[in-house]
Amino acid sequence: MRTYHHIINGQDVKGVSQQTLAVINPSTEKTLGYMGLADQADVDAAVAAAKAAFPRWADTLAAARAKILFRWRQLIDDHMDDLAHAISEEHGKSKTEAMGSISRGVDVLEFACGIPSALKGEFSVNVGRQVDSYSLRQPLGVVGAITPFNFPAMIPLWISSVAIACGNTVVLKPSERNPSTALLLAKLALKAGLPSGVLNVLNGAKEAVNGLLTHPDVKAISFVGQTSTAQYVQQTAVAHGKRVQAFGGAKNHALVMPDADMDSTVDAILGAAYGSAGERCMAVSVVVAVGDQTADTLIAQLSPKITALKIGAPTEAAAEMGPLITKDHLIKVKAYIDQGIKEGADLVIDGRLQTVPSDGYFLAGCLFDKVSPEMSIYQNEIFGPVLCVIRVSSYEEGLTLINNHPYANGTAIFTRDGNSARDFCQRIEVGMVGVNVPIPVPAGFHSFGGWKNSIFADHGMHGMEGVRFFTQLKTITSRWPSGIRQRVEFSLPIVE
């Protein structure tokens, strides 16, 4: 049995709390080890270490910080197999999916390696008589990062790399479901030369989260999780004077037009809906088909591909879809399926009836047709391998349907028509939009973020939005004495 320790001030620390939680392999239901759950004393110790490390780290040259991040990036490359194994074992992703998610995290780390150019300020000469003005961006201090189970490498890298590059120190609270990846990333960062205390990792659950949200020395919180928790995080942290970015749930729609290339569209939707067992905040969970013929063709081509999906543990080379994260979540997803049937949707493919491994939290792909907007399976984020098809009579009806949904994380349109695509991009009320791209996650040097109930923040994640979030703007107006005595002024100067 493994014991999962915290990393505080560069050291493995058992922690003060005696509470523990089992870490389960969702593919086998076997216990991998026990993790100590951080209490307030552990939170205080991690925050104190980060606070003590902050002045020196903030004063370190941006180029010197970048060199450490370059070394961290190389070490992640060198240990890709170890990281992918940890993700597969504790989350259930296939090795290919795990490595892909790490690479998307590294994309942002690479952006952070170029932080000197991103931190450039502005300078204006003679804004007044012999008066110059300039702006600069400075780090905030201690940042709390609270990350979800579904991307145990990518999202910790998205948050911590930009925060650290900007000169902040971080206390990272990864999901209690799969802590190994964050711990390994932190150890690699230390090996790369990151000073002790700059990146700390706390294992824990709600008590650790609340400790970070309310701690007076934590200046900012970055969170990713379900919407109800994101709202709680945002409200609690703001009430305690913190800057917050809280990313919530999603219900990502794919609008399929009659002129779409159906072969490529079907393949795109298959991967986007069922990859990683649908446990992605950017997974396509609703297809909006324009016209009955479009819907019938799509379902006819999609159905055999769904039933042919290879369901199994990530140790099986042929496996295309792994387990859900916990037994409770599996029960929750199945309850949504029951509710969808009760509400009148047509369950074309019932993944509960297909053969899956007897051990583990597996569910084969499910497909609903004739879903309507009032149904719970449409309104709520299921976060599993369940795809809903809604039929609409026109492009305008589909556009309105998507815009009326409270979640607005990502969406896509599948079409060959440039006018439809351009109109969709302009009028859709969603944060991330794809054109014949089912999962439009931006590259690391652009910024990630939804709209409406998918985000509770003023700034998105990574790219320049991340830099703006993790720094505070300071504007300086200066005049140097020239030997000529300045007259007393009691009013703002008039520019002549």
C-alpha positions as CSV (number, residue, x, y, z in Angstrom):
1,M,0.0,0.0,0.0
2,R,1.2,3.5,-0.9
3,T,1.2,6.5,1.4
4,Y,0.6,9.8,-0.3
5,H,2.4,12.7,1.5
6,H,2.1,16.4,0.9
7,I,5.0,18.4,-0.5
8,I,5.6,21.5,1.6
9,N,8.6,23.7,1.3
10,G,10.3,21.1,-0.9
11,Q,9.9,18.2,1.5
12,D,7.6,15.2,1.7
13,V,5.4,15.9,4.7
14,K,3.0,13.4,6.3
15,G,0.9,16.3,7.7
16,V,-0.8,16.9,11.0
17,S,-4.2,15.4,10.2
18,Q,-4.9,11.8,11.0
19,Q,-7.7,11.5,8.5
20,T,-7.1,9.4,5.4
21,L,-8.8,8.5,2.2
22,A,-8.3,5.5,0.0
23,V,-7.0,6.0,-3.6
24,I,-8.8,3.5,-5.8
25,N,-7.9,2.2,-9.3
26,P,-11.2,2.6,-11.1
27,S,-10.3,-0.1,-13.6
28,T,-9.9,-2.8,-11.0
29,E,-11.6,-1.3,-7.9
30,K,-8.5,-2.2,-5.9
31,T,-7.0,0.2,-3.3
32,L,-3.7,1.6,-4.3
33,G,-2.9,3.3,-1.0
34,Y,-4.1,5.9,1.5
35,M,-3.8,9.6,1.3
36,G,-3.7,11.9,4.3
37,L,-6.3,14.6,4.2
38,A,-4.9,18.0,4.9
39,D,-6.5,20.0,7.8
40,Q,-6.2,23.7,8.6
41,A,-2.8,23.2,10.2
42,D,-1.5,21.6,7.0
43,V,-3.0,24.4,5.0
44,D,-1.3,26.9,7.2
45,A,2.1,25.2,6.9
46,A,1.9,25.1,3.1
47,V,0.7,28.7,2.8
48,A,3.5,29.8,5.2
49,A,6.1,28.1,3.1
50,A,4.7,29.7,-0.1
51,K,4.6,33.1,1.6
52,A,8.2,32.8,2.8
53,A,9.4,31.8,-0.7
54,F,7.5,34.6,-2.5
55,P,9.7,37.7,-2.0
56,R,12.8,36.1,-3.3
57,W,11.0,34.3,-6.2
58,A,9.2,37.5,-7.2
59,D,12.5,39.3,-7.3
60,T,14.1,36.6,-9.4
61,L,14.8,37.8,-13.0
62,A,12.0,36.7,-15.3
63,A,14.5,35.1,-17.6
64,A,16.0,33.1,-14.7
65,R,12.5,31.9,-13.8
66,A,12.0,30.9,-17.5
67,K,15.3,28.8,-17.5
68,I,13.9,26.7,-14.6
69,L,10.7,26.2,-16.5
70,F,12.6,25.1,-19.5
71,R,14.3,22.4,-17.4
72,W,11.0,21.4,-15.9
73,R,9.6,21.0,-19.4
74,Q,12.5,18.7,-20.4
75,L,12.1,16.6,-17.2
76,I,8.4,16.1,-18.0
77,D,9.4,14.9,-21.4
78,D,11.9,12.5,-19.9
79,H,9.3,11.1,-17.4
80,M,6.3,11.1,-19.8
81,D,5.8,7.3,-19.3
82,D,5.8,7.6,-15.5
83,L,3.3,10.4,-15.6
84,A,1.1,8.6,-18.1
85,H,1.2,5.5,-16.0
86,A,0.1,7.4,-12.9
87,I,-2.8,9.0,-14.8
88,S,-3.9,5.7,-16.3
89,E,-3.7,3.9,-13.0
90,E,-5.6,6.4,-10.9
91,H,-8.0,7.9,-13.5
92,G,-8.5,5.1,-16.1
93,K,-7.4,7.0,-19.2
94,S,-5.7,5.0,-21.9
95,K,-2.0,5.6,-22.2
96,T,-2.5,7.5,-25.5
97,E,-5.1,9.7,-23.9
98,A,-3.0,10.3,-20.8
99,M,0.1,11.3,-22.9
100,G,-2.0,13.6,-25.0
101,S,-3.4,15.4,-21.9
102,I,0.2,15.8,-20.6
103,S,1.2,17.3,-23.9
104,R,-1.6,19.9,-23.8
105,G,-0.4,20.8,-20.3
106,V,3.2,21.2,-21.7
107,D,1.8,23.5,-24.4
108,V,1.0,26.0,-21.7
109,L,4.3,25.4,-19.9
110,E,6.1,26.3,-23.1
111,F,4.1,29.5,-23.3
112,A,5.2,30.2,-19.7
113,C,8.8,29.7,-20.7
114,G,8.5,32.8,-22.8
115,I,7.2,34.9,-19.9
116,P,9.7,37.8,-20.2
117,S,8.0,38.9,-23.4
118,A,4.5,38.5,-21.9
119,L,5.4,40.7,-18.9
120,K,6.5,43.7,-20.9
121,G,4.9,47.0,-19.8
122,E,4.1,50.2,-21.6
123,F,5.9,53.6,-21.5
124,S,4.7,57.0,-22.5
125,V,7.0,60.1,-22.7
126,N,5.8,63.6,-21.8
127,V,2.3,62.8,-20.6
128,G,2.7,66.2,-18.9
129,R,5.4,68.8,-18.7
130,Q,8.6,66.7,-18.1
131,V,6.3,63.9,-16.8
132,D,6.6,60.3,-18.0
133,S,4.3,57.4,-17.3
134,Y,4.8,53.7,-17.5
135,S,3.0,50.5,-16.4
136,L,4.3,47.2,-15.3
137,R,2.8,43.9,-14.1
138,Q,3.8,42.4,-10.7
139,P,3.0,39.1,-9.1
140,L,0.2,38.7,-6.6
141,G,1.8,36.5,-3.9
142,V,0.5,33.1,-2.8
143,V,-1.9,31.5,-5.3
144,G,-4.2,28.6,-4.4
145,A,-4.8,26.1,-7.3
146,I,-7.7,23.6,-6.9
147,T,-7.8,21.1,-9.8
148,P,-10.2,18.3,-10.9
149,F,-9.7,14.6,-11.3
150,N,-10.3,14.4,-15.1
151,F,-7.0,16.1,-16.1
152,P,-4.5,15.5,-13.3
153,A,-1.5,16.7,-15.3
154,M,-2.9,19.2,-17.8
155,I,-4.9,21.6,-15.5
156,P,-2.2,21.7,-12.7
157,L,0.3,22.6,-15.4
158,W,-2.1,25.2,-17.0
159,I,-2.4,27.0,-13.6
160,S,0.9,26.5,-11.9
161,S,3.2,27.2,-14.8
162,V,1.8,30.6,-15.7
163,A,1.4,31.6,-12.0
164,I,5.0,30.6,-11.2
165,A,6.4,32.2,-14.4
166,C,4.8,35.5,-13.4
167,G,6.6,35.4,-10.0
168,N,3.9,33.9,-7.7
169,T,4.2,31.0,-5.4
170,V,1.6,28.2,-5.5
171,V,-0.3,25.8,-3.1
172,L,-1.8,23.2,-5.4
173,K,-4.7,21.0,-4.1
174,P,-5.2,18.3,-6.7
175,S,-8.2,16.0,-6.8
176,E,-8.2,13.5,-3.9
177,R,-9.1,10.8,-6.5
178,N,-5.7,10.8,-8.3
179,P,-3.0,12.7,-6.4
180,S,0.1,10.9,-7.8
181,T,0.5,13.0,-11.0
182,A,0.6,16.4,-9.2
183,L,3.1,15.0,-6.7
184,L,5.3,13.7,-9.5
185,L,5.1,17.1,-11.3
186,A,6.1,19.0,-8.2
187,K,9.1,16.7,-7.6
188,L,10.2,17.2,-11.2
189,A,9.9,21.0,-10.7
190,L,12.1,20.8,-7.7
191,K,14.6,18.7,-9.6
192,A,14.6,21.4,-12.3
193,G,15.8,23.9,-9.7
194,L,12.5,25.5,-8.6
195,P,13.2,26.8,-5.1
196,S,11.6,25.2,-2.1
197,G,8.2,26.7,-1.2
198,V,7.4,28.0,-4.7
199,L,5.2,25.0,-5.6
200,N,3.6,23.1,-2.7
201,V,1.1,20.2,-3.0
202,L,-1.6,19.6,-0.5
203,N,-3.6,16.4,-0.6
204,G,-7.1,16.8,0.8
205,A,-10.8,17.4,0.3
206,K,-13.3,20.1,1.4
207,E,-11.4,21.1,4.5
208,A,-8.3,21.8,2.5
209,V,-10.3,23.8,-0.1
210,N,-12.0,25.9,2.5
211,G,-8.7,26.5,4.2
212,L,-7.3,28.0,1.0
213,L,-10.4,30.0,0.2
214,T,-10.4,31.7,3.6
215,H,-6.7,32.0,4.3
216,P,-5.7,35.7,4.7
217,D,-2.3,35.1,3.0
218,V,-3.7,33.5,-0.2
219,K,-4.1,36.3,-2.7
220,A,-5.8,34.4,-5.6
221,I,-7.7,31.2,-6.3
222,S,-7.8,29.3,-9.5
223,F,-10.4,26.5,-9.6
224,V,-11.8,23.9,-12.1
225,G,-14.7,21.7,-11.3
226,Q,-18.5,21.4,-11.4
227,T,-20.6,24.6,-11.5
228,S,-22.2,24.4,-8.1
229,T,-18.7,24.1,-6.5
230,A,-17.3,26.8,-8.8
231,Q,-20.0,29.2,-7.6
232,Y,-19.2,28.3,-4.0
233,V,-15.5,28.8,-4.5
234,Q,-16.0,32.2,-6.2
235,Q,-18.4,33.5,-3.6
236,T,-16.4,32.3,-0.6
237,A,-13.0,33.5,-2.0
238,V,-14.3,36.9,-3.0
239,A,-15.9,37.4,0.4
240,H,-12.4,36.9,1.8
241,G,-10.9,39.5,-0.5
242,K,-9.3,37.2,-3.1
243,R,-9.0,37.4,-6.9
244,V,-10.8,34.4,-8.3
245,Q,-11.1,32.4,-11.5
246,A,-13.5,29.5,-11.1
247,F,-14.4,27.3,-14.1
248,G,-17.6,25.2,-13.9
249,G,-19.5,22.7,-15.9
250,A,-20.4,22.4,-19.5
251,K,-23.0,21.1,-22.0
252,N,-21.1,21.3,-25.3
253,H,-23.2,21.3,-28.4
254,A,-22.2,20.3,-31.9
255,L,-24.5,21.8,-34.6
256,V,-24.5,19.5,-37.6
257,M,-25.7,21.2,-40.8
258,P,-27.2,19.2,-43.8
259,D,-24.2,20.0,-45.9
260,A,-21.6,18.6,-43.4
261,D,-19.1,16.0,-44.5
262,M,-20.9,13.2,-42.6
263,D,-18.1,10.7,-42.6
264,S,-15.6,13.1,-40.9
265,T,-18.3,14.6,-38.7
266,V,-19.3,11.2,-37.3
267,D,-15.7,10.3,-36.5
268,A,-15.1,13.7,-34.9
269,I,-18.2,13.4,-32.7
270,L,-17.4,9.8,-31.8
271,G,-14.0,10.8,-30.4
272,A,-15.3,14.0,-28.8
273,A,-18.3,12.3,-27.0
274,Y,-16.7,9.1,-25.9
275,G,-13.0,9.8,-25.4
276,S,-12.0,9.5,-21.8
277,A,-15.4,8.1,-21.1
278,G,-17.0,11.5,-21.6
279,E,-15.2,12.9,-18.5
280,R,-14.0,16.1,-20.2
281,C,-15.3,19.6,-19.7
282,M,-15.0,20.0,-23.4
283,A,-16.6,16.7,-24.4
284,V,-19.4,17.0,-27.0
285,S,-22.5,15.8,-25.1
286,V,-25.3,17.2,-27.4
287,V,-25.6,16.9,-31.2
288,V,-28.0,19.4,-32.7
289,A,-29.0,18.0,-36.1
290,V,-30.6,20.3,-38.6
291,G,-33.3,18.3,-40.3
292,D,-34.6,14.7,-39.8
293,Q,-32.5,13.4,-42.7
294,T,-29.3,14.8,-41.1
295,A,-30.2,13.2,-37.8
296,D,-31.2,9.9,-39.3
297,T,-28.0,9.7,-41.3
298,L,-25.8,10.7,-38.4
299,I,-27.4,8.1,-36.1
300,A,-27.2,5.4,-38.7
301,Q,-23.5,5.9,-39.2
302,L,-22.7,6.6,-35.5
303,S,-24.5,3.7,-33.9
304,P,-22.3,0.8,-35.1
305,K,-19.2,2.8,-34.3
306,I,-20.4,3.3,-30.7
307,T,-21.3,-0.4,-30.2
308,A,-17.9,-1.3,-31.6
309,L,-16.0,0.8,-29.1
310,K,-13.5,-1.3,-27.2
311,I,-14.1,-0.9,-23.5
312,G,-11.4,-1.9,-21.1
313,A,-8.6,-1.0,-18.6
314,P,-5.8,1.2,-19.9
315,T,-3.5,-1.8,-19.5
316,E,-5.3,-3.3,-22.5
317,A,-3.6,-2.0,-25.6
318,A,-6.8,-2.2,-27.7
319,A,-9.0,-0.3,-25.2
320,E,-10.5,2.9,-26.6
321,M,-12.6,3.9,-23.5
322,G,-11.8,3.3,-19.9
323,P,-13.9,3.4,-16.7
324,L,-15.6,6.3,-14.9
325,I,-13.8,7.7,-11.9
326,T,-15.8,6.2,-9.0
327,K,-18.6,3.8,-8.2
328,D,-20.8,6.7,-7.1
329,H,-20.3,8.5,-10.3
330,L,-21.2,5.4,-12.3
331,I,-24.4,5.1,-10.3
332,K,-25.1,8.8,-11.0
333,V,-24.6,8.5,-14.8
334,K,-26.9,5.4,-14.9
335,A,-29.5,7.3,-13.0
336,Y,-29.5,10.0,-15.7
337,I,-30.0,7.3,-18.3
338,D,-33.0,6.0,-16.4
339,Q,-34.4,9.5,-16.1
340,G,-33.9,10.1,-19.9
341,I,-36.0,7.1,-20.7
342,K,-38.7,8.1,-18.2
343,E,-38.9,11.5,-19.7
344,G,-39.5,10.1,-23.2
345,A,-36.1,10.2,-25.0
346,D,-35.3,7.3,-27.3
347,L,-32.3,5.3,-26.0
348,V,-31.0,4.1,-29.3
349,I,-27.9,2.5,-27.8
350,D,-28.0,1.3,-24.1
351,G,-24.4,0.9,-23.0
352,R,-25.6,-0.7,-19.7
353,L,-26.5,-3.8,-21.7
354,Q,-23.2,-4.2,-23.4
355,T,-20.4,-6.4,-22.2
356,V,-17.8,-4.6,-20.1
357,P,-15.1,-5.8,-17.7
358,S,-16.7,-7.3,-14.5
359,D,-14.3,-5.3,-12.3
360,G,-14.1,-1.6,-12.4
361,Y,-16.5,1.3,-13.0
362,F,-17.2,0.7,-16.7
363,L,-20.1,1.8,-18.8
364,A,-20.3,1.4,-22.6
365,G,-21.3,4.3,-24.9
366,C,-25.0,5.4,-24.8
367,L,-26.9,7.3,-27.5
368,F,-30.2,9.1,-27.0
369,D,-32.3,10.4,-29.9
370,K,-35.3,12.7,-29.8
371,V,-34.2,14.6,-26.8
372,S,-36.0,17.8,-25.9
373,P,-34.8,20.9,-24.1
374,E,-36.8,20.3,-20.9
375,M,-35.3,16.9,-20.2
376,S,-32.8,16.5,-17.4
377,I,-30.3,14.7,-19.7
378,Y,-30.2,17.9,-21.8
379,Q,-30.3,20.4,-19.0
380,N,-27.6,18.9,-16.8
381,E,-23.9,17.9,-17.3
382,I,-23.8,14.1,-17.1
383,F,-20.0,13.8,-17.4
384,G,-20.1,10.3,-18.8
385,P,-20.3,8.4,-22.2
386,V,-23.8,9.6,-23.0
387,L,-24.6,11.5,-26.2
388,C,-27.9,13.3,-26.8
389,V,-29.3,14.1,-30.2
390,I,-31.8,17.0,-30.6
391,R,-33.6,17.5,-33.9
392,V,-34.3,21.0,-35.1
393,S,-35.8,22.2,-38.4
394,S,-33.4,25.1,-39.2
395,Y,-30.0,26.6,-38.5
396,E,-31.7,29.5,-36.6
397,E,-33.6,27.1,-34.3
398,G,-30.3,25.3,-33.5
399,L,-28.4,28.5,-32.9
400,T,-31.2,29.8,-30.5
401,L,-31.3,26.5,-28.7
402,I,-27.6,26.6,-28.0
403,N,-27.7,30.2,-26.9
404,N,-30.5,29.5,-24.5
405,H,-28.5,26.9,-22.6
406,P,-27.0,28.1,-19.3
407,Y,-23.7,26.4,-19.9
408,A,-21.5,28.0,-22.5
409,N,-18.1,26.4,-22.4
410,G,-17.5,25.0,-25.9
411,T,-19.4,24.4,-29.1
412,A,-18.8,23.5,-32.7
413,I,-20.5,23.7,-36.1
414,F,-20.0,21.1,-38.8
415,T,-20.6,22.5,-42.3
416,R,-19.1,23.1,-45.7
417,D,-20.6,26.5,-45.9
418,G,-18.4,29.5,-45.0
419,N,-21.3,31.9,-44.5
420,S,-23.0,29.6,-42.0
421,A,-19.7,29.0,-40.2
422,R,-18.9,32.8,-40.0
423,D,-22.4,33.7,-38.8
424,F,-22.2,30.9,-36.2
425,C,-18.8,32.2,-34.9
426,Q,-20.2,35.8,-34.6
427,R,-23.6,35.1,-33.1
428,I,-23.0,32.1,-30.8
429,E,-22.9,32.9,-27.1
430,V,-20.2,30.5,-26.1
431,G,-16.6,31.0,-25.0
432,M,-14.8,28.5,-27.3
433,V,-16.0,27.7,-30.8
434,G,-14.9,25.1,-33.3
435,V,-15.6,25.0,-37.0
436,N,-15.4,21.4,-38.0
437,V,-13.3,21.0,-34.9
438,P,-15.3,19.1,-32.1
439,I,-13.2,20.0,-29.1
440,P,-11.9,23.6,-29.7
441,V,-9.5,23.8,-26.8
442,P,-7.2,26.8,-27.6
443,A,-3.4,26.4,-28.0
444,G,-1.3,27.3,-24.9
445,F,-0.6,30.8,-26.2
446,H,-4.3,31.6,-26.6
447,S,-6.7,31.6,-23.6
448,F,-9.2,29.1,-22.4
449,G,-12.6,30.0,-20.9
450,G,-16.3,29.6,-21.3
451,W,-19.2,32.0,-20.8
452,K,-22.3,32.1,-18.6
453,N,-22.5,29.3,-15.9
454,S,-19.3,27.7,-17.2
455,I,-17.1,30.4,-15.7
456,F,-17.1,32.7,-12.7
457,A,-14.2,34.9,-13.5
458,D,-13.1,38.1,-15.3
459,H,-10.1,36.4,-16.9
460,G,-9.7,33.1,-18.7
461,M,-7.0,30.5,-18.2
462,H,-3.4,30.5,-19.7
463,G,-2.3,32.7,-22.6
464,M,-2.3,36.5,-21.9
465,E,-5.6,36.1,-19.9
466,G,-3.6,33.9,-17.5
467,V,-0.8,36.5,-17.3
468,R,-3.4,39.2,-16.5
469,F,-5.0,37.1,-13.8
470,F,-1.8,36.2,-12.1
471,T,-0.3,39.7,-12.1
472,Q,-1.5,43.1,-10.9
473,L,-1.1,46.3,-12.9
474,K,0.9,49.1,-11.5
475,T,1.1,52.5,-13.3
476,I,3.9,55.0,-12.4
477,T,3.9,58.7,-13.3
478,S,7.3,60.4,-12.7
479,R,8.9,63.8,-12.9
480,W,12.6,64.3,-12.1
481,P,13.6,67.7,-10.5
482,S,15.4,69.9,-13.0
483,G,16.5,72.6,-10.6
484,I,13.6,74.8,-11.5
485,R,11.1,75.1,-8.7
486,Q,7.7,73.9,-9.6
487,R,4.7,76.1,-8.7
488,V,2.0,74.9,-6.4
489,E,-0.9,73.3,-8.2
490,F,-4.3,72.9,-6.6
491,S,-6.1,71.5,-9.7
492,L,-5.5,69.0,-12.4
493,P,-3.3,70.4,-15.1
494,I,-4.9,71.6,-18.4
495,V,-3.3,70.2,-21.5
496,E,-2.7,73.1,-23.9
